[in-house]
Amino acid sequence: MATYKKRGFKPKNKAEAQEFDEQESTTAEVFSTLDEGASRSEEWVSKNQNYILGTIGVIAVAVLGYLAYNQFVLKPKEANAANEMYYPQQYFDQALASTTAKDSLFTLALEGGEGKYGFLDIIEEYSGTKAANLANYSAGMAYLNMNKYQEAIDYLEDFKSDDQILSALSLGGLGDAFMQLGQPEDALGYYEKAFADSNNEFTTPKFLYKAGVTALEMGNNEKALDHFQRIKDEFPNSEAAKSIDAFIGMAKSGA
């Protein structure tokens, strides 16, 4: 057992003297090892000083570059893109409300005019901005309304949003496009994603209904019944619920 050594300690016998010498030797070895380790560390730092400073410099430049890009490039780009959205959005809204000349208004929204950008220009010129992302949604919906379904799919697939309503509408739009292209399985998948993406009184019953009708047309009456019954149980005041009993009857009769 190690013995605590007071200052001025003298061994009482040969055994204590030997133990004391061994402890002193061990302590010396520990400090020697630490000194050697420190020396090697200092030597490594000395040899690689330029590399270390260079790495720190690269990191510092990268951080400063990001901050500068965010402040002087991205923020102005976002602001300009948002301003450019005003012109095509006007034509898009007019097209939705119009009973005539829809295609020409949607075309103006997509391609711009009078020196103003359309949605397609904003997507190209302001890539990576929130406005360009929103322009993907609007362009996809414009093409969907113009019966250009593959183009609608191309742009709606590029749209991503944390807004649950817009996200559900874009997924539902993809379902509509695939349905028109004669791909009901794909359409059903997107309708189901759309009502699963958000639980609200507007989009959920809307896409439950479309999913139910699509499943019914595919002969999957059990799935259709599940979707129709959910509308009846959870959204009895929705537009989709007005004729839901008839669809429930059709699904049950074919099950």
PyMOL commands that set and color helices and strands:
alter all, ss='L'
color gray80, all
select helices_A, chain A and resi 14-47+49-84+86-97+102-111+119-125+130-145+149-156+164-180+184-197+203-217+221-234+239-254
alter helices_A, ss='H'
color red, helices_A
deselect
rebuild
show_as cartoon
